[in-house]
Amino acid sequence: MLSVNELEDKLIDLAFAEDIGDGDHTTLCCIPKEAMGKSHLLIKEEGILAGVELAKKVFDRFDPTMEVEVLIQDGSHVKPGDIAMVVTGKTQSLLQTERLMLNIMQRMSGIATMTNRYVERIAGTGAHVLDTRKTTPGLRMLEKQAVKIGGGMNHRIGLFDMILLKDNHVDFSGGIANAINRCHAYLQEKQLDIKIEIEVRNFDELQQVLACGRVNRIMLDNFTVSDTRKAVELINHRYEVESSGNITLDTIRDYAEQGVDYISVGALTHSVKGLDMSFKAC
């Protein structure tokens, strides 16, 4: 499996190939090769900054002679007019790296900003905000980094680092007991030590899980707030509890106050708006 650094390198290389192709003919036709310049990253919208470290990597991978002065670090609250960084180098390099850097930082900052809003909304409840696998293909590591920068937690990176028995797994297995039993047989056969979570859709399924046991976390899928409270009381601290399914910024605190440990929110990554910023000559 590729490391995070290797994945980032491949993403950057692919993004440059996609954007530049056989050459940035606009820049090459009007900017002398030897020309030097300076640009700054101007923040145009209030939010949480994310992607600074990856932006530095974009500049270095394209042209190691570029000099980056970071003025505001990842995770910082920013407002319109703030200057997050200043980059000095060949003007051609500044122009050719501009869009990729902005695409990454706007996307990551938008995710971090959205995550921070959810985290702040449930402050003091003891619950944690989780992301999901509803990410942009190929950009998952970046988007999950942004969630953490915004104060959230990563649920799991992919299908390999945790078992999550969802409704389809249960249905195709012929029921909850079958799914859990097969899960443990598989883990024993493969000599794997990873956590097990199971999704329940109603109280009947919850009772089946409680009777069967041998899981680490129970996900309450599309439970109402009142049913969440009843479920938490039934589970009674025997397992971690996660709420999931159509939970919004307006309703998340109601769920958090019912005593759940985690609340997963797909909207952190699947429908977020990028944070507005620009990269201008200075």
Contacts in CASP RR format, 6 or more apart in sequence:
PFRMAT RR
TARGET T0000
AUTHOR 0000-0000-0000
METHOD contacts of the structure
MODEL  1
MLSVNELEDKLIDLAFAEDIGDGDHTTLCCIPKEAMGKSHLLIKEEGILA
GVELAKKVFDRFDPTMEVEVLIQDGSHVKPGDIAMVVTGKTQSLLQTERL
MLNIMQRMSGIATMTNRYVERIAGTGAHVLDTRKTTPGLRMLEKQAVKIG
GGMNHRIGLFDMILLKDNHVDFSGGIANAINRCHAYLQEKQLDIKIEIEV
RNFDELQQVLACGRVNRIMLDNFTVSDTRKAVELINHRYEVESSGNITLD
TIRDYAEQGVDYISVGALTHSVKGLDMSFKAC
1 160 0 8 1.000
2 10 0 8 1.000
4 141 0 8 1.000
7 141 0 8 1.000
8 54 0 8 1.000
8 57 0 8 1.000
8 141 0 8 1.000
8 142 0 8 1.000
9 61 0 8 1.000
11 138 0 8 1.000
11 139 0 8 1.000
11 142 0 8 1.000
12 57 0 8 1.000
12 58 0 8 1.000
12 61 0 8 1.000
12 100 0 8 1.000
13 61 0 8 1.000
15 100 0 8 1.000
15 103 0 8 1.000
16 61 0 8 1.000
16 62 0 8 1.000
16 100 0 8 1.000
19 99 0 8 1.000
19 100 0 8 1.000
20 96 0 8 1.000
24 92 0 8 1.000
24 95 0 8 1.000
24 96 0 8 1.000
27 92 0 8 1.000
27 95 0 8 1.000
27 96 0 8 1.000
28 92 0 8 1.000
31 91 0 8 1.000
31 92 0 8 1.000
31 95 0 8 1.000
32 91 0 8 1.000
33 90 0 8 1.000
33 92 0 8 1.000
34 90 0 8 1.000
35 90 0 8 1.000
35 91 0 8 1.000
35 92 0 8 1.000
36 88 0 8 1.000
36 89 0 8 1.000
36 90 0 8 1.000
36 91 0 8 1.000
37 88 0 8 1.000
37 89 0 8 1.000
37 90 0 8 1.000
37 91 0 8 1.000
37 94 0 8 1.000
37 281 0 8 1.000
38 86 0 8 1.000
38 87 0 8 1.000
38 88 0 8 1.000
38 89 0 8 1.000
38 94 0 8 1.000
38 281 0 8 1.000
38 282 0 8 1.000
39 86 0 8 1.000
39 87 0 8 1.000
39 94 0 8 1.000
39 98 0 8 1.000
39 279 0 8 1.000
39 280 0 8 1.000
39 281 0 8 1.000
39 282 0 8 1.000
40 83 0 8 1.000
40 84 0 8 1.000
40 85 0 8 1.000
40 86 0 8 1.000
40 87 0 8 1.000
40 279 0 8 1.000
40 280 0 8 1.000
40 282 0 8 1.000
41 55 0 8 1.000
41 83 0 8 1.000
41 84 0 8 1.000
41 85 0 8 1.000
41 86 0 8 1.000
41 87 0 8 1.000
41 101 0 8 1.000
41 105 0 8 1.000
41 277 0 8 1.000
41 278 0 8 1.000
41 279 0 8 1.000
42 81 0 8 1.000
42 82 0 8 1.000
42 83 0 8 1.000
42 84 0 8 1.000
42 277 0 8 1.000
42 278 0 8 1.000
42 279 0 8 1.000
42 280 0 8 1.000
43 49 0 8 1.000
43 72 0 8 1.000
43 78 0 8 1.000
43 79 0 8 1.000
43 80 0 8 1.000
43 81 0 8 1.000
43 82 0 8 1.000
43 83 0 8 1.000
43 84 0 8 1.000
43 275 0 8 1.000
43 276 0 8 1.000
43 277 0 8 1.000
44 80 0 8 1.000
44 81 0 8 1.000
44 276 0 8 1.000
44 277 0 8 1.000
44 278 0 8 1.000
45 80 0 8 1.000
45 275 0 8 1.000
45 276 0 8 1.000
45 277 0 8 1.000
46 77 0 8 1.000
46 78 0 8 1.000
46 79 0 8 1.000
46 80 0 8 1.000
47 77 0 8 1.000
47 78 0 8 1.000
47 79 0 8 1.000
47 109 0 8 1.000
47 110 0 8 1.000
47 112 0 8 1.000
47 113 0 8 1.000
47 116 0 8 1.000
47 275 0 8 1.000
48 75 0 8 1.000
48 76 0 8 1.000
48 77 0 8 1.000
48 78 0 8 1.000
48 109 0 8 1.000
48 110 0 8 1.000
48 112 0 8 1.000
48 113 0 8 1.000
48 115 0 8 1.000
48 116 0 8 1.000
48 149 0 8 1.000
48 150 0 8 1.000
48 275 0 8 1.000
49 72 0 8 1.000
49 73 0 8 1.000
49 74 0 8 1.000
49 75 0 8 1.000
49 76 0 8 1.000
49 77 0 8 1.000
49 78 0 8 1.000
49 84 0 8 1.000
49 105 0 8 1.000
49 109 0 8 1.000
49 112 0 8 1.000
49 275 0 8 1.000
50 74 0 8 1.000
50 75 0 8 1.000
50 105 0 8 1.000
50 108 0 8 1.000
50 109 0 8 1.000
50 110 0 8 1.000
50 111 0 8 1.000
50 112 0 8 1.000
50 145 0 8 1.000
50 146 0 8 1.000
50 149 0 8 1.000
50 150 0 8 1.000
51 74 0 8 1.000
51 104 0 8 1.000
51 105 0 8 1.000
51 108 0 8 1.000
51 109 0 8 1.000
51 142 0 8 1.000
51 145 0 8 1.000
51 146 0 8 1.000
51 149 0 8 1.000
52 70 0 8 1.000
52 72 0 8 1.000
52 73 0 8 1.000
52 74 0 8 1.000
52 84 0 8 1.000
52 85 0 8 1.000
52 105 0 8 1.000
53 74 0 8 1.000
54 104 0 8 1.000
54 105 0 8 1.000
54 108 0 8 1.000
54 142 0 8 1.000
54 145 0 8 1.000
55 68 0 8 1.000
55 85 0 8 1.000
55 101 0 8 1.000
55 104 0 8 1.000
55 105 0 8 1.000
56 68 0 8 1.000
56 70 0 8 1.000
58 97 0 8 1.000
58 100 0 8 1.000
58 101 0 8 1.000
58 104 0 8 1.000
59 66 0 8 1.000
59 68 0 8 1.000
59 87 0 8 1.000
59 93 0 8 1.000
59 97 0 8 1.000
59 101 0 8 1.000
60 66 0 8 1.000
60 68 0 8 1.000
62 93 0 8 1.000
62 96 0 8 1.000
62 97 0 8 1.000
63 89 0 8 1.000
63 90 0 8 1.000
63 93 0 8 1.000
63 97 0 8 1.000
65 89 0 8 1.000
65 90 0 8 1.000
65 93 0 8 1.000
66 87 0 8 1.000
66 88 0 8 1.000
66 89 0 8 1.000
66 90 0 8 1.000
66 93 0 8 1.000
66 94 0 8 1.000
66 97 0 8 1.000
67 87 0 8 1.000
67 88 0 8 1.000
67 89 0 8 1.000
68 85 0 8 1.000
68 86 0 8 1.000
68 87 0 8 1.000
69 85 0 8 1.000
69 86 0 8 1.000
69 87 0 8 1.000
69 88 0 8 1.000
70 84 0 8 1.000
70 85 0 8 1.000
71 83 0 8 1.000
71 84 0 8 1.000
71 85 0 8 1.000
71 86 0 8 1.000
72 78 0 8 1.000
72 82 0 8 1.000
72 83 0 8 1.000
72 84 0 8 1.000
72 85 0 8 1.000
74 112 0 8 1.000
74 149 0 8 1.000
75 112 0 8 1.000
75 149 0 8 1.000
75 150 0 8 1.000
78 84 0 8 1.000
78 109 0 8 1.000
84 277 0 8 1.000
86 282 0 8 1.000
87 94 0 8 1.000
87 279 0 8 1.000
94 279 0 8 1.000
94 281 0 8 1.000
98 279 0 8 1.000
101 279 0 8 1.000
102 277 0 8 1.000
102 278 0 8 1.000
102 279 0 8 1.000
104 142 0 8 1.000
105 275 0 8 1.000
105 277 0 8 1.000
106 274 0 8 1.000
106 275 0 8 1.000
106 276 0 8 1.000
106 277 0 8 1.000
107 136 0 8 1.000
107 139 0 8 1.000
107 142 0 8 1.000
107 143 0 8 1.000
107 146 0 8 1.000
107 272 0 8 1.000
107 274 0 8 1.000
108 142 0 8 1.000
108 143 0 8 1.000
108 145 0 8 1.000
108 146 0 8 1.000
108 149 0 8 1.000
109 146 0 8 1.000
109 274 0 8 1.000
109 275 0 8 1.000
109 277 0 8 1.000
110 146 0 8 1.000
110 272 0 8 1.000
110 273 0 8 1.000
110 274 0 8 1.000
110 275 0 8 1.000
111 143 0 8 1.000
111 146 0 8 1.000
111 147 0 8 1.000
111 150 0 8 1.000
111 268 0 8 1.000
111 269 0 8 1.000
111 272 0 8 1.000
111 274 0 8 1.000
112 146 0 8 1.000
112 147 0 8 1.000
112 149 0 8 1.000
112 150 0 8 1.000
112 151 0 8 1.000
113 150 0 8 1.000
113 275 0 8 1.000
114 267 0 8 1.000
114 268 0 8 1.000
114 272 0 8 1.000
114 273 0 8 1.000
115 129 0 8 1.000
115 131 0 8 1.000
115 146 0 8 1.000
115 147 0 8 1.000
115 149 0 8 1.000
115 150 0 8 1.000
115 151 0 8 1.000
115 152 0 8 1.000
115 268 0 8 1.000
116 150 0 8 1.000
116 151 0 8 1.000
117 249 0 8 1.000
118 129 0 8 1.000
118 152 0 8 1.000
118 249 0 8 1.000
118 252 0 8 1.000
118 265 0 8 1.000
118 268 0 8 1.000
119 129 0 8 1.000
119 150 0 8 1.000
119 151 0 8 1.000
119 152 0 8 1.000
121 249 0 8 1.000
121 252 0 8 1.000
121 253 0 8 1.000
122 129 0 8 1.000
122 252 0 8 1.000
122 253 0 8 1.000
122 256 0 8 1.000
122 263 0 8 1.000
125 253 0 8 1.000
125 256 0 8 1.000
125 257 0 8 1.000
125 259 0 8 1.000
126 256 0 8 1.000
126 259 0 8 1.000
126 261 0 8 1.000
127 255 0 8 1.000
127 256 0 8 1.000
127 259 0 8 1.000
127 260 0 8 1.000
127 261 0 8 1.000
127 262 0 8 1.000
127 263 0 8 1.000
128 152 0 8 1.000
128 153 0 8 1.000
128 261 0 8 1.000
128 262 0 8 1.000
128 263 0 8 1.000
129 151 0 8 1.000
129 152 0 8 1.000
129 153 0 8 1.000
129 252 0 8 1.000
129 262 0 8 1.000
129 263 0 8 1.000
129 265 0 8 1.000
129 268 0 8 1.000
130 152 0 8 1.000
130 153 0 8 1.000
130 154 0 8 1.000
130 155 0 8 1.000
130 242 0 8 1.000
130 262 0 8 1.000
130 263 0 8 1.000
130 264 0 8 1.000
130 265 0 8 1.000
131 143 0 8 1.000
131 144 0 8 1.000
131 147 0 8 1.000
131 152 0 8 1.000
131 153 0 8 1.000
131 154 0 8 1.000
131 155 0 8 1.000
131 264 0 8 1.000
131 265 0 8 1.000
131 266 0 8 1.000
131 268 0 8 1.000
131 269 0 8 1.000
132 155 0 8 1.000
132 264 0 8 1.000
132 265 0 8 1.000
132 266 0 8 1.000
132 268 0 8 1.000
132 269 0 8 1.000
132 270 0 8 1.000
133 140 0 8 1.000
133 155 0 8 1.000
133 156 0 8 1.000
133 158 0 8 1.000
133 159 0 8 1.000
134 266 0 8 1.000
134 269 0 8 1.000
134 270 0 8 1.000
135 143 0 8 1.000
135 144 0 8 1.000
135 269 0 8 1.000
135 270 0 8 1.000
136 143 0 8 1.000
136 269 0 8 1.000
140 157 0 8 1.000
140 158 0 8 1.000
141 157 0 8 1.000
143 269 0 8 1.000
144 154 0 8 1.000
144 157 0 8 1.000
144 269 0 8 1.000
147 153 0 8 1.000
147 154 0 8 1.000
147 268 0 8 1.000
147 269 0 8 1.000
148 154 0 8 1.000
153 262 0 8 1.000
155 162 0 8 1.000
155 262 0 8 1.000
155 264 0 8 1.000
156 162 0 8 1.000
156 164 0 8 1.000
161 194 0 8 1.000
162 194 0 8 1.000
162 195 0 8 1.000
162 196 0 8 1.000
162 197 0 8 1.000
163 183 0 8 1.000
163 187 0 8 1.000
163 194 0 8 1.000
163 195 0 8 1.000
163 196 0 8 1.000
163 197 0 8 1.000
164 197 0 8 1.000
164 198 0 8 1.000
164 199 0 8 1.000
164 219 0 8 1.000
165 173 0 8 1.000
165 179 0 8 1.000
165 180 0 8 1.000
165 183 0 8 1.000
165 196 0 8 1.000
165 197 0 8 1.000
165 198 0 8 1.000
165 199 0 8 1.000
166 199 0 8 1.000
167 199 0 8 1.000
167 201 0 8 1.000
167 221 0 8 1.000
169 179 0 8 1.000
170 176 0 8 1.000
170 179 0 8 1.000
170 198 0 8 1.000
170 199 0 8 1.000
170 205 0 8 1.000
173 179 0 8 1.000
173 182 0 8 1.000
175 208 0 8 1.000
176 198 0 8 1.000
176 200 0 8 1.000
176 205 0 8 1.000
176 208 0 8 1.000
176 209 0 8 1.000
176 212 0 8 1.000
177 208 0 8 1.000
177 212 0 8 1.000
179 198 0 8 1.000
180 196 0 8 1.000
180 198 0 8 1.000
180 209 0 8 1.000
180 212 0 8 1.000
180 213 0 8 1.000
180 214 0 8 1.000
180 215 0 8 1.000
181 212 0 8 1.000
183 196 0 8 1.000
184 214 0 8 1.000
186 192 0 8 1.000
187 193 0 8 1.000
187 194 0 8 1.000
187 196 0 8 1.000
195 216 0 8 1.000
195 217 0 8 1.000
196 214 0 8 1.000
196 215 0 8 1.000
196 216 0 8 1.000
196 217 0 8 1.000
197 215 0 8 1.000
197 216 0 8 1.000
197 217 0 8 1.000
197 218 0 8 1.000
197 219 0 8 1.000
197 242 0 8 1.000
198 209 0 8 1.000
198 215 0 8 1.000
198 217 0 8 1.000
198 218 0 8 1.000
198 219 0 8 1.000
199 219 0 8 1.000
199 221 0 8 1.000
199 244 0 8 1.000
200 206 0 8 1.000
200 208 0 8 1.000
200 209 0 8 1.000
200 218 0 8 1.000
200 219 0 8 1.000
200 220 0 8 1.000
200 221 0 8 1.000
201 221 0 8 1.000
201 222 0 8 1.000
203 227 0 8 1.000
203 230 0 8 1.000
203 231 0 8 1.000
203 234 0 8 1.000
206 218 0 8 1.000
206 220 0 8 1.000
206 231 0 8 1.000
206 234 0 8 1.000
206 235 0 8 1.000
207 234 0 8 1.000
209 215 0 8 1.000
209 218 0 8 1.000
210 234 0 8 1.000
210 235 0 8 1.000
210 238 0 8 1.000
213 239 0 8 1.000
215 239 0 8 1.000
216 239 0 8 1.000
216 240 0 8 1.000
217 239 0 8 1.000
217 240 0 8 1.000
217 241 0 8 1.000
217 242 0 8 1.000
217 261 0 8 1.000
217 262 0 8 1.000
218 231 0 8 1.000
218 235 0 8 1.000
218 239 0 8 1.000
218 240 0 8 1.000
218 241 0 8 1.000
218 242 0 8 1.000
219 242 0 8 1.000
219 243 0 8 1.000
219 244 0 8 1.000
219 264 0 8 1.000
220 227 0 8 1.000
220 228 0 8 1.000
220 231 0 8 1.000
220 241 0 8 1.000
220 242 0 8 1.000
220 243 0 8 1.000
220 244 0 8 1.000
220 260 0 8 1.000
221 244 0 8 1.000
221 245 0 8 1.000
222 244 0 8 1.000
222 245 0 8 1.000
222 246 0 8 1.000
223 231 0 8 1.000
223 243 0 8 1.000
225 251 0 8 1.000
225 254 0 8 1.000
225 255 0 8 1.000
225 258 0 8 1.000
228 243 0 8 1.000
228 255 0 8 1.000
228 258 0 8 1.000
228 260 0 8 1.000
229 258 0 8 1.000
229 259 0 8 1.000
231 241 0 8 1.000
232 241 0 8 1.000
232 258 0 8 1.000
232 259 0 8 1.000
232 260 0 8 1.000
235 241 0 8 1.000
240 261 0 8 1.000
240 262 0 8 1.000
241 259 0 8 1.000
241 260 0 8 1.000
241 261 0 8 1.000
241 262 0 8 1.000
242 260 0 8 1.000
242 261 0 8 1.000
242 262 0 8 1.000
242 263 0 8 1.000
242 264 0 8 1.000
243 255 0 8 1.000
243 258 0 8 1.000
243 260 0 8 1.000
243 262 0 8 1.000
243 263 0 8 1.000
243 264 0 8 1.000
244 263 0 8 1.000
244 264 0 8 1.000
245 264 0 8 1.000
247 255 0 8 1.000
247 263 0 8 1.000
247 264 0 8 1.000
247 265 0 8 1.000
248 267 0 8 1.000
252 263 0 8 1.000
252 265 0 8 1.000
255 263 0 8 1.000
256 263 0 8 1.000
END
